Amino acid sequence: MRTFLRHIQSGLYFGRHGMWTSNPNQALDFKLVNWAIRYAEKDELWGVELVVGSAHAAGLTALPVGLMHPPQGRCHD
């Protein structure tokens, strides 16, 4: 699975060395959802969404923003 972080307003993907790109093929592939989430939280990347896609599929799917930033008061087990 390919896993990316995309800025919601600009539509740009987070790339290598902290650069942003419009081309998902040049974006940093975190491979795993939890790695992308941890990176976004550690580097305080706000206003981003998680985008995933199969290595064999042409399209990408943006996951709900709530997965990245759960509502306040939500219990984390």
C-alpha positions, 0 to 999 in steps of 0.5 A, spaced: 500 500 500 502 507 498 501 512 504 501 519 503 500 526 507 496 531 502 495 538 504 488 539 504 487 546 502 493 546 496 492 539 494 500 538 495 503 532 497 508 531 502 515 530 499 522 528 501 526 533 505 520 536 507 518 539 500 511 539 497 509 536 490 503 536 486 505 529 483 504 523 488 509 519 484 514 524 487 511 524 494 514 521 500 511 514 501 510 512 508 508 505 506 504 504 513 498 508 515 501 509 522 507 511 520 504 517 516 500 519 522 506 518 527 510 523 522 504 528 522 503 528 529 511 529 531 512 534 526 505 538 527 503 537 520 496 540 521 491 541 515 493 534 512 489 528 510 491 521 509 491 518 502 492 511 501 492 507 494 494 500 492 501 499 488 496 496 482 491 501 483 491 508 479 486 512 484 488 514 491 483 515 496 483 520 502 481 518 508 476 522 513 480 527 517 477 524 523 482 519 523 488 524 523 485 528 528 480 525 532 475 529 536 477 532 543 475 528 548 475 521 544 478 516 548 484 512 545 485 505 547 
